[in-house]
Amino acid sequence: MPRTLETGTLESAPPPLPRRLLTILRPELPSLAEEIIEEIPRALPEYDRPMQGPYVTALQIGVERALDQFVARVADAAPDPGRHADTYRRLGRFEAHEGRSLDSLQAAYRIGAQVAWRRLMAIAARHDLSSSVMAQLADALFGFMNELASLSLAGYMDARPTEMDDQRRRLLHLILSRRPGAGRAIAELAELTEWNVPDEVTLVTVPPGARCVREALDDDVLVDLTADEPRLLVPGRAPGGQPEPLPAERRKMLAEAFPDGGVAAGLTVPLEHAADSLRWARQALTLIEAGVLDDGPVTSCEDHMVTLWLLSDCALVDQLARRHLGGMNDLEHGQRERLVATLHTWLTTRGTAAEMADELHVHPQTVRHRIKRLEKELGGRLTDPDARFAIEIVLRAMWLRDRVQPEPQDQPEDH
């Protein structure tokens, strides 16, 4: 019997079906979810994309949660109808961000319902379910799909871009493009969108698909969450004002707008250098994901400038290490690690053997022995100012990277 998806509000749960359905249906859910996720891109070319990324992840989660919630509902397992509501609103928001109408997602819901119904028919034959039970299941299934479609419609309407949103996204793209002579076009588009052009700006990045409370963002923030790498522009001081990094109230705004965290704010720079601020923010986001930087509500590049610089080109750091520490490559791993630790302490503290021994938790004679070995392996580099500076840079960068790498296995001490 054909059914169409219509909008509406969440309805009360249908009459309970036999509780044994929970035992019958639960084992079917993982394979059924896979079948639905495979069938949707096969039937709808617009969903035929690599099975990765935030959109596909959201779709997979949506299918799995929908099946789980539906089975709990029909088995009278007291499901919370609003528990996963944001999952389906998010799918609607994604459709708006992708620039499609909601027809595609509603078609996907219909396909999911059809695949699920075929599976229910097969289950009914195996377990001899009555026609009255199957009629109740049909009503419950298609009614549930309507509810999900209604939630997605609400998300779609919330996220559907207005003409002003489109123009402000174009303005942000123009600012970041660094096109020659773009100043006049920026001024004209800013006037059209009623946006005051600031002297300084801070670019911000968030993970793709991050949950955003748009109403928490200030009106003067330029936003593009539809890009592969979502970004925002936060204006700094107005013309004639005093220079100031991203202030506390702006950080609080970002934390409230992105309650799941993962926000990285670049440096505050003149408007014409906005692309640099975005580049630094993206690098900070990468280091957050790698575990090098702490994942707070808002991570500011202002607080991590040296780390960003040292890790801006890890391949170059490796080349510096080969040239300045390559003499120790033939040593056993544990012995090399201990020498590197001693060298780092020596260069950063310039302490006596006794002072270094306290910091390294070894005997002073061990420190003296290691320093002699370092002088032997590194030769005149420790007395050459340029080489010594390069070694300090390399050691600091290596220490930062090692924070997210497994600790090496201990080797016998060298004496």
C-alpha positions in Angstrom: 0.0 0.0 0.0 1.7 3.3 -1.1 2.3 5.9 1.6 3.7 9.4 1.5 5.8 11.2 4.0 4.0 14.2 5.5 5.1 16.7 8.0 3.7 17.0 11.5 4.6 16.7 15.1 5.7 13.8 17.1 2.7 11.6 17.9 2.0 9.4 20.9 3.4 5.9 20.7 1.1 3.3 19.0 -0.5 0.5 21.0 2.1 -2.0 22.2 2.8 -5.1 20.1 3.8 -8.5 21.6 6.9 -8.1 23.7 8.5 -11.2 22.1 9.0 -9.0 19.0 12.0 -7.4 20.8 13.7 -10.8 21.0 12.8 -11.5 17.4 13.8 -8.2 15.9 16.9 -7.1 17.8 19.3 -9.6 16.1 18.1 -8.4 12.7 19.1 -4.7 13.2 22.9 -4.7 12.3 22.4 -6.4 9.0 19.2 -4.5 8.2 21.1 -1.2 8.9 23.8 -2.3 6.4 21.2 -3.2 3.8 19.5 0.2 4.1 22.7 2.1 3.9 23.7 0.2 0.8 20.3 0.5 -0.9 19.9 4.3 -0.5 22.9 5.3 -2.7 22.0 2.6 -5.2 18.5 4.0 -5.6 19.4 7.7 -5.3 22.4 8.9 -7.3 22.7 12.1 -5.2 23.8 9.9 -2.2 26.3 7.9 -4.2 29.5 9.2 -2.6 32.5 7.7 -0.8 31.4 6.1 2.4 33.2 8.5 4.6 32.9 12.1 5.9 30.5 13.8 8.3 27.4 13.5 6.1 27.6 9.8 5.5 28.5 9.3 9.2 25.4 11.2 10.2 23.3 9.1 7.7 24.7 5.8 9.2 24.0 6.9 12.7 20.5 8.1 11.8 19.7 4.7 10.3 21.0 2.7 13.2 19.3 4.9 15.8 16.0 4.9 13.9 15.9 1.1 13.8 16.8 0.8 17.4 14.2 3.3 18.5 11.5 1.8 16.3 12.1 -1.7 17.7 12.0 -0.4 21.2 8.7 1.4 20.5 6.9 -1.5 18.9 8.0 -3.8 21.7 6.8 -1.3 24.4 10.3 -0.9 25.8 9.5 2.7 26.9 11.7 4.5 24.4 12.3 8.3 24.8 10.9 9.8 21.5 13.0 12.9 21.9 16.3 11.2 22.7 17.7 11.1 19.2 15.6 13.9 17.7 18.6 16.0 16.9 20.1 13.2 14.8 17.2 13.6 12.3 17.2 17.4 12.5 20.9 17.3 11.6 20.1 15.2 8.5 17.7 18.0 7.5 20.4 20.6 8.1 22.8 18.7 6.0 20.4 18.7 3.1 20.1 22.5 3.4 23.9 22.8 3.5 24.2 20.6 0.5 21.9 22.9 -1.4 19.3 20.2 -2.1 15.6 20.2 -1.6 14.2 17.9 1.1 12.8 15.6 -1.6 16.0 13.5 -1.6 16.0 12.9 2.1 12.3 12.0 2.1 12.9 9.6 -0.7 15.7 8.1 1.4 13.3 7.6 4.3 10.8 5.9 2.0 13.5 3.5 0.7 14.6 2.8 4.3 11.0 2.0 5.2 10.6 -0.3 2.1 13.7 -2.3 2.9 12.7 -2.6 6.5 9.2 -3.8 5.5 10.7 -6.5 3.2 12.7 -7.7 6.1 9.6 -7.7 8.4 7.7 -9.8 5.8 10.5 -12.4 5.8 10.6 -12.4 9.6 6.8 -12.8 9.8 7.1 -15.9 7.6 9.8 -17.5 9.8 8.0 -16.8 13.1 4.4 -17.2 12.0 3.3 -13.6 12.9 -0.4 -13.0 12.5 -1.9 -10.6 10.0 -3.2 -8.3 12.7 0.4 -8.0 14.1 1.7 -7.3 10.7 -1.0 -4.6 10.1 0.1 -2.9 13.4 3.7 -3.1 12.4 3.0 -1.5 9.0 1.1 1.4 10.7 3.9 1.8 13.3 6.7 1.7 10.7 5.3 4.2 8.2 4.0 6.4 11.0 7.5 6.4 12.5 9.0 7.3 9.2 6.7 10.3 9.0 7.8 11.5 12.4 11.5 11.3 11.3 10.7 13.2 8.2 9.0 15.9 10.2 12.1 16.3 12.4 14.3 16.5 9.4 12.0 19.2 7.9 12.4 21.3 11.1 16.2 21.0 10.8 16.0 21.8 7.1 14.0 25.0 7.7 16.3 26.1 10.5 19.4 25.7 8.3 18.0 26.8 4.9 20.2 29.6 3.8 18.7 33.0 3.2 19.8 35.4 0.5 21.7 37.3 3.1 23.5 34.1 4.3 24.6 33.4 0.7 25.9 36.9 0.3 27.8 36.8 3.5 29.4 33.5 2.6 30.5 35.0 -0.7 31.9 38.0 1.3 33.9 35.6 3.5 35.2 33.7 0.4 36.2 37.0 -1.2 38.1 38.1 1.9 40.0 34.8 2.0 40.7 34.7 -1.7 43.4 37.4 -1.6 42.5 38.4 -5.1 44.2 41.5 -6.4 42.0 44.5 -6.2 39.4 42.7 -4.1 39.1 45.7 -1.7 36.4 47.5 -3.7 34.4 44.3 -4.2 34.6 43.6 -0.5 33.5 47.1 0.4 30.5 46.8 -2.0 29.4 43.4 -0.8 29.9 44.5 2.9 27.6 47.5 2.3 25.0 45.2 0.6 25.0 42.8 3.6 25.1 45.6 6.2 28.5 44.4 7.5 31.0 46.9 8.9 34.4 46.2 7.6 36.8 45.9 10.5 40.5 46.6 10.6 41.3 43.2 12.1 39.8 39.8 12.1 40.2 36.4 13.7 39.4 33.3 11.6 38.0 30.2 13.4 37.7 26.6 12.3 35.5 23.8 13.6 35.4 20.0 12.7 33.1 19.2 9.8 29.6 18.5 10.9 30.0 20.1 14.2 26.8 20.9 16.0 26.2 24.7 15.9 23.8 26.8 17.9 23.5 29.6 15.4 21.5 31.9 17.6 24.5 32.1 20.0 26.7 33.7 17.3 27.0 37.5 17.2 25.4 39.1 14.1 28.7 40.4 12.8 30.3 37.0 12.5 30.7 35.7 9.0 29.9 32.0 8.8 30.4 29.2 6.3 29.7 25.8 7.8 29.0 24.2 4.4 32.6 24.2 3.3 34.7 21.0 3.5 36.6 22.9 6.2 34.0 25.0 8.0 35.2 28.4 9.0 34.0 31.6 10.7 35.3 35.2 10.7 35.1 37.1 13.9 35.6 40.9 13.5 38.2 42.6 15.6 38.4 46.2 16.4 36.4 48.7 14.4 38.2 51.3 12.4 39.9 53.7 14.8 39.7 51.3 17.7 42.5 49.8 19.8 44.1 46.5 18.7 43.0 43.5 20.7 43.3 39.7 20.3 40.2 37.6 20.4 38.5 38.9 23.6 37.0 36.8 26.4 33.4 37.6 25.4 34.0 36.3 21.8 35.6 33.1 23.2 32.5 32.6 25.3 30.3 33.2 22.3 32.2 30.5 20.3 32.0 28.0 23.2 28.2 28.5 23.4 27.7 28.3 19.7 29.8 25.0 19.5 29.0 23.2 22.7 30.8 20.0 21.7 34.1 21.9 21.6 36.8 21.4 19.0 37.0 25.1 18.1 40.3 26.5 17.0 40.8 30.3 16.7 43.6 31.7 14.6 45.6 34.9 15.4 44.0 38.3 15.2 45.4 39.9 12.0 44.7 42.8 9.6 41.8 42.0 7.3 44.1 41.5 4.3 45.9 38.7 6.2 42.7 36.8 7.0 43.9 33.7 5.0 47.0 33.4 7.3 44.8 33.4 10.4 42.7 30.6 8.8 45.8 28.6 7.9 47.0 28.8 11.5 43.6 27.9 12.9 43.4 24.8 10.6 46.9 23.8 11.8 45.8 24.2 15.4 42.7 22.0 14.7 44.9 19.3 13.2 47.1 19.4 16.4 44.1 19.2 18.6 42.9 16.1 16.7 46.4 14.6 17.0 46.4 15.2 20.8 49.3 17.7 20.7 47.1 20.6 21.9 44.5 20.3 24.6 41.0 20.1 23.4 39.3 22.9 25.4 36.0 24.7 24.5 38.1 27.2 22.3 41.8 26.7 21.5 43.5 30.0 20.6 46.6 30.1 18.5 47.7 33.1 20.6 48.4 30.6 23.4 50.4 28.1 21.2 52.4 30.2 18.7 55.8 28.5 19.3 54.2 25.0 19.0 52.5 26.0 15.8 55.8 27.3 14.4 57.9 24.3 15.5 55.4 21.8 14.0 54.5 23.8 10.9 56.8 21.6 8.8 57.5 18.2 10.4 59.3 16.9 7.4 61.8 19.8 7.7 62.2 19.0 11.4 63.1 15.4 10.4 65.7 16.7 8.0 67.2 18.9 10.6 67.3 16.0 13.0 69.1 13.9 10.4 71.7 16.5 9.9 72.3 17.5 13.5 71.6 14.3 15.4 72.3 11.8 12.7 75.6 10.8 14.5 73.5 8.9 17.1 71.4 6.9 14.6 73.6 3.8 15.0 73.1 3.7 18.8 70.5 1.4 20.4 67.0 3.0 20.6 67.0 3.2 24.4 70.6 4.6 24.6 69.8 7.2 21.9 66.6 8.3 23.8 68.6 8.7 27.1 71.3 10.8 25.3 68.7 13.0 23.6 67.0 13.6 27.0 70.3 14.5 28.5 71.1 16.8 25.6 67.8 18.5 26.0 68.3 19.1 29.7 71.9 20.3 29.1 70.8 22.9 26.4 67.8 24.2 28.3 69.2 24.4 31.8 72.9 24.9 31.3 73.1 23.3 34.8 75.9 21.4 36.5 76.2 17.6 36.3 74.7 17.4 39.8 71.7 19.7 38.9 71.1 17.8 35.7 71.3 14.5 37.6 68.6 15.6 39.9 66.3 16.5 37.0 67.1 13.3 35.1 66.9 11.1 38.3 70.4 9.6 37.6 73.8 9.7 39.2 76.0 12.8 38.4 78.7 10.4 37.0 76.1 9.0 34.6 75.4 12.6 33.4 79.2 13.2 32.9 79.5 10.0 31.0 76.6 10.9 28.7 77.9 14.4 28.0 81.3 12.9 26.9 79.4 10.5 24.7 77.4 13.4 23.2 80.6 15.4 22.5 82.0 12.3 20.8 78.9 11.7 18.6 78.1 15.3 17.8 81.6 16.7 17.4 81.8 20.5 17.1 78.1 21.1 16.7 77.7 21.7 20.4 80.1 24.6 20.3 78.8 26.1 17.1 76.0 28.7 17.9 74.0 28.1 14.8 74.1 24.3 15.0 73.3 24.4 18.7 70.3 26.6 18.1 69.1 24.2 15.4 69.5 21.3 17.8 67.4 23.0 20.4 64.6 23.6 17.8 64.7 20.0 16.8 64.6 18.7 20.3 61.7 20.9 21.2 59.7 19.8 18.1 60.5 16.1 18.8 59.3 16.5 22.4 56.0 18.0 21.2 55.5 15.2 18.7 56.4 12.5 21.2 53.6 13.6 23.5 51.2 11.6 21.3 53.4 8.7 20.5 53.9 5.5 22.5 56.6 5.6 25.1 59.7 3.6 24.0 60.5 0.4 25.8 63.2 0.7 28.5 66.7 -0.5 27.7 69.5 -1.2 30.1 71.3 2.0 31.4 74.5 3.0 29.7 77.6 3.4 31.9 
